[in-house]
């Protein structure tokens, strides 16, 4: 049962729905019943509609005339293109800005990853570590235009990542190997690990199609 507090209702509904979409708790292609959602949240139709319109603008929801709102679905070709762009951005930044990656931040992420040794399923901590590692690589560029461009597909990357029937412990181990390679200044090894990691996640997603 979803619950919200009464202040800033529209923004809360937007954040609530966005989180559920990004975590694939509401699946791609699934219809969002506006009236049912408003009733469940104890809100009027207007803030719910506004939240959905905002998600439409962000490309997470589509509106079909006379039918309703649906979580955006992805074709196999779109998945392939999104993951290809992810690989282009991250491998480029890892290669070109390798020496600028924040090592101190990486050490903190490494410690947090090691503590997740008994991981059997994705947790909020795992998701945060995962996102921070990949963001850190791109942000090392210091290029605002590049980061904005990457962020344009980041929501899609997050959704696809949560759809994948990924082996979480394997992903965690790959993150540790990647961080260690960077900390040891082994650029080529770090590039190999990152490319393998993204390729493996892509394959896991493609098995859904």
N, C-alpha and C positions, 0 to 999 in steps of 0.2 A: 504494500500500500504506500503510495507516494504521499509525502506530507510537506507542507510549506508553512512558513510564518507569514504574518499578514502585511509586513512592510515590503515595499519594492516588489510587489507580486509579479509583475511582468518580467523583471530581470531574473527573479528566482525561477520562474517557470522556464525561461530561456536557458539558464544554466543547468537546470535539472534535466531538461530534454536533451541538451547538447551532450552532457556527460553520459546519459543512457545510450545515445546514438554512437558516441565515440567508443564506448566500451562494448558496443554490439549487444547491449541488453535489449534494445529495440533493433531488430535485424533490418538490413538493407531490403527494400521492397515492401516492408511492412507498413500498413496503413495506420495513421494516427487519427483516431476518432476525436474530433475537436470537442464535441458536446460531452462525450463520455469522460474525456480528460478533464474538462472544466468542472464537471460534477465530482470527479474523484478528488480534485484538488480543492474543492470548495471555492472556486473562483468563477468569475463571470466569463463569458465567451471572449470578450474583447482582449484582455491581456494574454489569453492563450493564443488567439489568432495573431496578435502582434509578435509573440515569441516565435511562432511558426513562420511568419513572414521573414523574421530576422534570420532564421535558419535556412530559409529558401535563398535569401541573399548570399549566404555563406556557402551555398552549394551542398548542404547536408540534407535538405528536404526538397522535394519537388511538389508542385501543386498541379493537379490534373483538373481542368475545368469540369464542373458539375459532378465530380467524383470525390475529390478531397485531397488531403495531404498524405504524402508517402515519404518514408526514409529513402534517400537516394540509393538506387541499386547500381552495381557496376558490371559491365560486360567483361568477358575474359580479356578482350583487347584493351579495355581501359585499365584493368588491373596491371597488365603487362607494361603499358605505357607509364602508369604512375610509378611502378617499382623501378622501371628503367630510369626515370627522372630522379628518383631517390638515389640510385646508385651513382648517377652522373654528378649530382651535387655533393654527396658525401665523399666519394673517392677523390673528386677534384680538390675539395678542401683539405682532405687528409694529406694529399700529395703536396699541394702548393703551400699550405700553411702549417705543415707538420710541426715546425719549431715553435709556433705560436700557440699551440694547444695548451691550455692551462693544466700543467702537471699537478699542481697542488689540489685542484678540484678533482682531477682524475684519481689521485690517491684516496680521497674521501670516498669516491664512488667505488673504488676497488675494495675498500674496507667494508662498505655496505653490501657489496656483491658477495664477498666471502661469507658474511653472516647469513646469507640466504642458501647455505649449503644443503639444507634438507628440503629444498623447494620441490613441490610436487604439482603445483598449479599456480597460475598467475595471481599475484597479489598486488595491492596498491603500491607497496614498496618496490616490487619488481618493475611495475609499469613506470614508476617515477625514475628509477635508476636507468632503465632502458631509454626513456625519452631524453634524460639528461646527458647520457653518453653521446648519443647521436647529435643532439643539439650543440653540445660543446665543440664537436668537430666542425660543424658548419659555422658556428659563431666565431671560431678562431680566425675566420677570414676578415672580420671587421668591416665587411662590405655590406652596407645597409640594403642595397638593391638586390644582392645575391640572397641575403637572409629573408627579405620580403618575398622574393620569388619562391624560395624553399617553403616558407610558411604558407604560401597559397595552396600547396598540396599536402601540407602536414596533417590536416584533419583527415584527409583520405588515407594517408599512410597509417594513422592511428586506428582508423576503423578496420582497415585490411589486416593490420597486425593482430587485432583482437578476434577477427574471424578465423584466422589460421589455426589449424589444429597443431600448434607448435609444441615441440618438446621443450618445456620450460627450463629444465635443468641443463639441457644442451645449449640453449640460448644464453643462460647465465654463465656457463663455462666459456662460451665464445666471447662474451663481454669481458670476462677476466683475462682471457688470452689477448684480446685486442688492447686492453689497457696496459697490460704488462709489456707488450711489444712497443707501444708508444713510450712508456716510461723508460724502456731500455734503448730508446732511439733506433729501433729496428723498423725503419719506414716501410721497406718492401714487404716485410712479414706482416706488418699492421695492415697494409693495403690488401694483401692476400686474404687475411682473416676477415676483414670487413666485406670484401667482395663475396667470399664464400658464405658469410652470414646472410647477406641480403639475398643471394641466389637461393639459399636453402629456405628462407622465409617465403620467397616468391613461389617456390615449388609447392610449399605447404598450402599456400592460398589457392594455387591453381588446381589442387586436388579437389577443391569444392565445385569445380566447373566440369 
